[in-house]
Amino acid sequence: MDRDRVLPWTLRVAHNACLDVHRKRQVRNGTPDGRCQGGNCPETIPAPNPSPEAELERSDLRRQIESGLQQIDEPYRTIVILREIQDMSYEEVSAAMAMPLNTIKVYLHRGRRMLRELIQEKASHDTVGA
């Protein structure tokens, strides 16, 4: 295999493996979003003595982001997750997705905008209904 293609190939394999694990967790946990029940998630590190209001806002925002991400079509969802949640560089995302760097930047911008609009729409519906 060409040395220049090993990293993108490896990142793509890792990306697909992560998607597979995520899908299996959703089925195993029996929750639509695959989140842990009861706040016993090992990856969750609580802030030191957060106020109940701050904790409620944080968990509500997290729920809105997760819900919004589920509504965004591919490849926008994956690009936003790789860049914003997995903290990959633009170049790493480009290699993992096998897309040109400028395409990644455009899709990331569009994905962020879609997510922002979904969250704002949800917030406006919640305030109208309250």
C-alpha positions in Angstrom: 0.0 0.0 0.0 1.3 3.5 -0.8 2.6 5.2 2.3 0.7 8.5 1.5 -2.5 6.5 1.6 -2.0 4.6 4.9 -3.1 7.4 7.2 -6.3 8.3 5.4 -7.1 4.6 5.1 -6.4 4.1 8.8 -8.5 7.1 9.8 -11.4 5.8 7.6 -11.2 2.4 9.2 -11.2 3.9 12.7 -14.1 6.2 11.7 -16.2 3.2 10.5 -15.3 1.2 13.6 -16.5 4.1 15.8 -19.8 4.3 13.9 -20.2 0.5 14.4 -19.6 0.7 18.1 -22.0 3.7 18.4 -24.8 1.7 16.6 -24.2 -1.4 18.8 -24.4 0.8 22.0 -27.7 2.2 20.9 -29.2 -1.3 20.5 -27.6 -2.7 23.6 -28.6 0.2 25.9 -32.1 0.2 24.5 -32.2 4.0 24.2 -32.7 5.8 20.9 -29.6 7.9 21.4 -27.4 5.2 23.0 -26.7 7.3 26.2 -26.1 5.7 29.5 -28.9 5.4 32.0 -28.9 7.2 35.4 -25.8 9.3 34.8 -23.4 6.4 35.4 -21.5 6.9 32.2 -17.7 6.4 32.6 -16.9 9.1 30.1 -18.9 11.7 32.1 -16.7 13.7 34.5 -18.8 15.9 36.8 -17.8 19.5 37.3 -16.8 20.3 40.9 -20.0 21.2 42.8 -22.0 22.6 39.9 -25.2 24.4 40.8 -28.4 22.6 40.1 -29.4 25.3 37.6 -26.0 25.0 35.8 -26.3 21.2 35.7 -29.8 21.4 34.3 -28.8 23.9 31.6 -25.7 21.8 30.7 -27.7 18.6 30.4 -30.4 20.3 28.4 -27.9 21.8 26.0 -26.2 18.4 25.6 -29.6 16.7 24.9 -30.4 19.4 22.3 -27.1 19.0 20.6 -27.4 15.2 20.5 -30.9 15.5 19.2 -29.8 18.0 16.6 -26.9 15.8 15.4 -29.3 12.9 14.9 -31.4 15.1 12.6 -28.5 16.3 10.4 -27.9 14.3 7.2 -24.6 12.7 6.4 -21.8 13.7 5.7 -22.5 16.9 7.7 -23.2 14.9 11.0 -19.9 13.0 10.8 -17.9 16.0 9.9 -19.3 18.0 12.8 -18.7 15.1 15.2 -15.1 14.5 14.0 -14.2 18.2 14.2 -16.1 19.5 17.2 -16.5 16.4 19.4 -13.5 14.3 18.4 -11.4 17.5 18.1 -9.7 16.4 14.9 -7.9 18.9 12.7 -9.4 19.9 9.4 -6.7 17.9 7.6 -7.4 14.8 9.7 -11.1 15.1 8.9 -10.3 15.6 5.3 -8.2 12.4 5.2 -10.7 10.4 7.3 -13.6 11.4 5.0 -11.6 11.2 1.8 -12.8 14.6 0.8 -10.9 17.8 -0.2 -10.0 20.2 2.6 -12.2 23.0 1.2 -15.2 20.6 0.9 -14.7 19.7 4.6 -14.7 23.4 5.5 -17.9 24.1 3.6 -19.7 21.0 4.9 -18.6 21.8 8.5 -19.9 25.4 8.1 -23.2 24.1 6.8 -23.4 21.3 9.4 -22.9 23.9 12.2 -25.5 26.1 10.7 -28.0 23.3 10.5 -27.3 22.3 14.1 -27.7 25.9 15.3 -31.0 26.3 13.4 -32.4 23.1 14.8 -31.5 24.1 18.4 -32.9 27.6 17.9 -36.1 26.2 16.4 -36.5 23.8 19.3 -35.9 26.6 21.8 -38.5 28.9 20.1 -41.0 26.0 20.2 -40.3 25.4 23.8 -40.8 29.0 24.8 -44.0 29.3 22.8 -45.4 26.1 24.3 -44.5 27.1 27.9 
